[in-house]
Amino acid sequence: MSLLNAIETEAQPQIEAAAVRKRRRHVLDLDDFSQQEILEVLESAEGMSEVLHRDIKKVPALRGRVVVTLFYEASTRTRISFEEAGKILSADVINMSASGSSTEKGESLLNTGLTIQAMGVDIIVIRHPHSGAPYLLAQHLDRVGIINAGDGIHAHPTQALLDLYTVKEKLGRLEGLKIVIVGDVLHSRVARSNIWGFVKMGAQVILCGPSTLLPLDMLRPSGNDDQDNPLASVQVETNLDRALEGADVVMALRLQAERQNGGFLPSMREYIRRWQVTEARLSRANPDALVMHPGPMNEGIEISSTLAHGGRSVIEQQVTNGVAIRMALLYHLSAGGE
Amino acid sequence: MADRQIMNDQDIKRALARVAHEILERNRGVEDLVIVGIHTRGVHLAQRLASNLSEFEGSEVPVANLDINLYRDDVKSRMSPRIRPTRMPVDIQGKKVVLVDDVLFTGRTVRAAMDALNDFGRPQQVQLAILLDRGHRELPIRADYVGQNVPTAPDEVVRVRLIETDGIDEVAIVRAEE
């Protein structure tokens, strides 16, 4: 029987992949993605990117599916790119924001989710200021796929996937690369998901910033015991010049001014002097190193303007790739039935 | 239960040579011809057909790749199909397109492929070349060029292996489990 199965799955590789793994219903963070599944999403995104470059950007793949974007927090690129991704795949996309909805009348997140589910929606894309909010919906809604488009300071998996895709596209690989993430890592859901993503793909991740803004609890959940710690390979370096030595990718993070009331920084001037990513500092990195930023940028604070718009910057490429990645994920959750 | 071999490497080679000759005969040469392979194995067969054509005729024939998963009518019942990049290096507007796939079964893949082609232009003509026709059509579709016709039961699995993807050229029938 096992022999026959092996033969059959050889003839139909798609079925083989699905048989090994339970079909994915939600995208909440990258910690539950295998390296293989990440590669599949990146490969599909490459196919999607070809559609994006056509004269007529429209394919019928998700005809008849309904996607709701439920945003409790401001967003430009994530929201628009999800909407564009859905529409290119022919899904119907409905945008909902907290203001102007029943949330203002005091409806809870869970009841809003149940209401949307009752309307027969297939996928909810949610952004929420509270860490864990998408997990609440995933736990209680049984007929809707949930995609986390950013929750509090916890995770932003679709951004991390587009960052992986951009690096792989530009440098041809992920394994063995030296990735330096600079700035307010503590409050950055982008960085947290990127740490999982790059580590899973075999890259070396170095976090750099003021020690008050580094997520040491995430890296060493059980103190200094590295046994069974999947993030044991992540390094921390407060000195930016040392961190950048031989780097392949430098990712600057937005200094989240709205989250700086806790006395994390002595002064903005000191932050800029020690941790701003500049042309001069970048000379220590590899000559073909990429400069990335998840946006929105504070030019002149975490990154210098010349670098942000210079030849090594792939920041605009990140935005373009975001649409392809989100198409791949919407398709990934829709393909394959019960 | 043993597999039943339908074609070995020599059979496949001869079938592709004959199909290439038939394409030349029907189209009176390679002018305006574009060979379009359907992912995954159709792409490799298209390459082989194209090199046969240019060998017999002495001029290059453009080859394109098509991924049809975004055009399927059964996205939900297919388990996690991957999307592969479509490459359409030439304008197919007004050209004679030969679609190439390994197995013709229900015809749904070919229908999806014709929808996909339409998004790139309006070919003058679309023809279909297939390595193996196993019957059981669910749509009014037939192939113009057939490597081999093989009667099969609907629950049988036809396994096509090619050097490019599997390290061996072979077509076999595997009976599915009861």
Interface residues (C-beta under 8 A of the other chain):
Chain A: M1 L4 I7 E8 E10 A11 Q12 Q14 I15 A17 A18 A19 R23 E40 E43 S44 E46 G47 M48 S49 E50 V51 R54 I56 K58 V59 P60 A61 L62 L89 A328 Y331 H332 S334 A335 G336 G337
Chain B: M1 D3 D67 N69 L70 Y71 R72 V75 K76 S77 R78 M79 S80 P81 R82 I83 R84 P85 T86 R87 D115 D119 F120 V157 V158 R159 V160 D166 V174 A176 E177
